[in-house]
Amino acid sequence: MTNKITDLDNLKGIRISVKSLYLNKIIFEKKIKYKFKNVITIYNIGMNTVQIISKHKKLFDLKGVKYISGLIKNKPILKPGAKLELELNYSMRSKITSIIGYFSIICLNTSTKCKAHIPTIKLSPPETLN
């Protein structure tokens, strides 16, 4: 599990942790795909109420780079002391993949927008590491 704490003057105390799980290997249309599950937890340990607007990710694997952006359902609001868990499933073509990204967040107290960076996610099946 990895953690990252946002430390900006206008948005202190957004902590993001990531837990990655390898699910299985499947063969789909004569191609091997590796399935992973990530649980991203966003904690608001600051003093401001924030709203999560969207997520932006960049996936790096042996086949190239892929950009993924999208809105968050219901645009959740996190009051001080609250947390939000997001489960993301990935089906990757490559055995080794890294994901970097951020959440676009707006501080409802000051109406300022900023980015809360997600810790680097490294995905690989257990047999790759041996």
C-alpha positions as CSV (number, residue, x, y, z in Angstrom):
1,M,0.0,0.0,0.0
2,T,1.3,3.5,-0.9
3,N,0.2,6.8,0.5
4,K,0.6,10.4,-0.7
5,I,-0.5,13.5,1.2
6,T,-1.4,16.7,-0.7
7,D,0.5,19.7,0.8
8,L,-0.7,22.8,-1.0
9,D,-1.5,26.1,0.7
10,N,-5.1,26.1,-0.5
11,L,-5.7,22.4,0.0
12,K,-3.8,20.8,2.9
13,G,-4.6,17.3,4.1
14,I,-5.9,15.3,1.2
15,R,-4.3,11.8,1.7
16,I,-4.6,9.2,-1.0
17,S,-3.7,5.6,-0.5
18,V,-3.7,2.8,-3.0
19,K,-3.9,-1.0,-2.6
20,S,-3.3,-3.2,-5.6
21,L,-4.4,-6.8,-6.0
22,Y,-3.6,-9.3,-8.8
23,L,-6.8,-11.2,-9.7
24,N,-5.9,-13.6,-12.5
25,K,-4.7,-14.2,-16.0
26,I,-7.2,-14.8,-18.8
27,I,-7.0,-15.5,-22.5
28,F,-9.4,-13.3,-24.6
29,E,-9.4,-13.4,-28.4
30,K,-6.1,-15.4,-28.4
31,K,-4.4,-12.7,-26.3
32,I,-3.3,-13.0,-22.7
33,K,-4.6,-10.3,-20.4
34,Y,-3.8,-9.8,-16.7
35,K,-6.6,-8.6,-14.4
36,F,-5.9,-6.3,-11.5
37,K,-8.0,-4.5,-8.9
38,N,-7.0,-1.3,-7.2
39,V,-8.7,0.2,-4.2
40,I,-8.0,3.9,-3.9
41,T,-8.9,5.6,-0.7
42,I,-9.1,9.4,-0.4
43,Y,-9.0,10.8,3.1
44,N,-9.8,14.4,3.9
45,I,-7.7,15.1,7.0
46,G,-7.7,18.8,6.4
47,M,-9.9,21.7,7.5
48,N,-11.7,22.3,4.2
49,T,-14.7,20.6,2.5
50,V,-13.7,19.4,-1.0
51,Q,-15.5,17.9,-4.0
52,I,-13.9,15.4,-6.3
53,I,-14.6,16.3,-9.9
54,S,-12.6,14.0,-12.2
55,K,-9.7,11.5,-12.4
56,H,-6.9,11.6,-14.9
57,K,-4.5,8.7,-15.4
58,K,-1.5,7.7,-17.6
59,L,-0.8,4.0,-18.0
60,F,2.7,2.9,-19.0
61,D,3.3,-0.7,-20.2
62,L,5.5,-2.5,-22.6
63,K,3.1,-1.8,-25.5
64,G,3.1,2.0,-25.0
65,V,1.3,4.8,-23.1
66,K,-2.4,5.2,-22.7
67,Y,-4.3,8.2,-21.3
68,I,-7.5,7.8,-19.4
69,S,-9.7,10.7,-18.1
70,G,-13.2,10.6,-16.7
71,L,-15.7,12.2,-14.4
72,I,-16.4,10.7,-11.0
73,K,-19.9,9.5,-10.5
74,N,-22.1,11.8,-8.3
75,K,-19.0,14.1,-7.8
76,P,-18.7,13.2,-4.1
77,I,-18.2,15.8,-1.4
78,L,-15.7,15.0,1.4
79,K,-16.1,17.0,4.6
80,P,-13.2,17.2,7.1
81,G,-12.6,13.7,8.5
82,A,-14.4,11.8,5.8
83,K,-13.0,9.2,3.4
84,L,-14.0,7.8,0.0
85,E,-13.1,4.4,-1.5
86,L,-13.0,3.8,-5.2
87,E,-12.5,0.3,-6.7
88,L,-11.0,0.2,-10.2
89,N,-10.5,-2.9,-12.3
90,Y,-7.9,-3.1,-15.0
91,S,-7.3,-5.7,-17.7
92,M,-3.8,-5.2,-19.0
93,R,-2.0,-6.7,-22.0
94,S,1.4,-6.4,-20.5
95,K,2.8,-8.2,-17.4
96,I,4.3,-5.0,-16.0
97,T,2.4,-1.7,-15.9
98,S,2.7,1.6,-14.0
99,I,0.0,4.1,-13.5
100,I,0.4,7.7,-12.5
101,G,-2.4,10.3,-12.2
102,Y,-4.4,12.7,-10.2
103,F,-7.9,13.8,-9.1
104,S,-9.2,17.2,-10.0
105,I,-10.6,18.6,-6.8
106,I,-12.4,21.8,-5.9
107,C,-12.2,23.3,-2.4
108,L,-15.8,24.4,-1.6
109,N,-14.7,26.8,1.1
110,T,-12.5,28.9,-1.2
111,S,-13.8,27.8,-4.7
112,T,-10.2,27.0,-5.8
113,K,-9.3,24.0,-8.0
114,C,-6.3,21.9,-7.6
115,K,-4.8,18.4,-8.3
116,A,-4.5,15.7,-5.7
117,H,-1.8,13.3,-7.1
118,I,-2.3,9.5,-6.8
119,P,0.8,7.6,-5.7
120,T,2.4,5.6,-8.5
121,I,0.7,2.3,-9.0
122,K,2.8,-0.6,-10.1
123,L,1.0,-3.7,-11.4
124,S,2.6,-7.0,-12.0
125,P,1.6,-10.7,-11.4
126,P,3.4,-12.4,-8.6
127,E,5.2,-14.8,-10.9
128,T,6.9,-11.8,-12.6
129,L,8.7,-10.8,-9.4
130,N,10.3,-14.2,-8.8
